[in-house]
Amino acid sequence: MSIEPVPFTDESHDGGHTPPAGSDESWQESWYTGWFDPEANAAGFYHLGLQRNRGVADLWNWTAVDGEVAGKYQSLTTPLPDDDLSDLRLPGLHIQTLKPLRSYQVDAAYPSGVSSSVVLPHHRQQLGLEGGPELR
């Protein structure tokens, strides 16, 4: 099978998607972003996988300050909320679209008491392989 480019050019792709009919139970939507602020010497990493067929989300996120992890959260079995990707609340994490496919506000709060709130620009790029190898 070859991979065709998936154009994410219209705002409908900012929200969640319904799994295709007959899709495997492991079908998921993934979202990742990271940031670094050299002035504050702080960084963050956020990853989530929304496994709609299983009704769970897997989450990995952390915030580091001065080279030390100040807060982190990991779960592979978080119940999937009814929220859409454009305004998604998960344990300790709130992702809100400010401009579809362009910018997001990500608020994280950790059991350690650390929290972060960042506005992230998103640089969209078409995904896919053109003239690439066949996948088996």
N, C-alpha and C positions, 0 to 999 in steps of 0.2 A: 504494500500500500504506500502511496506517496502522500506527503503532507501538503495540503494546499494552504496558501496564506489565509489568515482569518482577519478580515478588516474590522477594526474596532473604531469605526469612524462616525457612527451615529450614537446619540445619547442613550438609546435603548440598551446598549451594552454596559452602561454604568450600573444597572441593577442586576438582580439575580437572573439565572436562566433555569428553565425546566429541563431535567435530564431527558435526553432523547428516548423515544419509545424503545423498549427492549434493551436499554443500557445496563451494563453490569452494575451490581450493587456498590462497587467501589468508585463509580463515577463521582467526580467532585469538581467544584469550582475552587480555585486557589487564588489567594491574594497575598502579596508580599510587598513590603516596602521597608526601607531602612533610611536612617538619617544620621548626620554627624554635625555637631556645632563646635567648631574649633575654639570659639571664644569662651564657651562654657565648659569645654573639654567633656562633652556629653554626647552620647550616641544611643540610638534605639533600633530595634529590629522587631518587626511584626510579621507573622505568617499565620494565615488561617486557611483551612481547607473545609469547605462546606459540603458534606456528604449527604446530599438530599435524599438519596435512596435509603440510606441507613438512619437518617434523622439525627445525625451527630455532626459536630464540628471538631476538628483538631486544631489546637492553638499552640503556638510557641511564640512568646514575645519576651523581650527583656529591655531594660534601660541600664546603661552604664554611665558612671560619672568618675572622672579622673582615673580611668583605666580599670575600675572595679565595677562588677555587676551590682547595681543598687536595688534592682527589683527584677523579678522574673516570674513568669507564669507558663505552665505547660499542662496540657490535658489532651488526651486523644479521644475522650468520650463526653465532651460537653454537649448537652442536649441542644439541638438546633432550634433557635428561636424562629418565630414567624416573620421577624424583621427582614427587610430587604437590604441588599448590599449598600444601597444609597444612604441608609441610616441604620446601622447594625450595632446592636448592643449584645455583648457577650461578657462572661465574667471578667471584670477588671479591664475591659476594652470597649471603647465606643468609637466607631468609624463613621464619619459623616461626610457626605459629598458636599463640597462647596460649589464647585463648577464641574459638571459631569465630564469625566475623563480628563480633567485638568488639575483639580486640586481637592485635597481632603484634609479634614481635621481629625487627628487621632489622639484620643485621650486614653491614657493607661493609668491604672491604680493597682498597686501591689499590696499583698499582705504585710510587707515590711513597712508600709506607711509612705513609701516613695510614690510619687505620681509624676506624670509628664503630660504635656499638652503641646502638640506641634501641628503646624499647618504645612502640608507637603504639596509642592507642585508635582504634577505627574507628567512625564514626558512619554507620550504615546508613540508607539511604533508598531507598524504592521508586523505580525508574527507569521512565520512559516518558512519553509524551505522551497526555493525555486530552483529547479533543475538538480535537486539534491538526490541522495541515495534512496533507494527503495527501502522501506522498513518492513520487517517480517515479524 
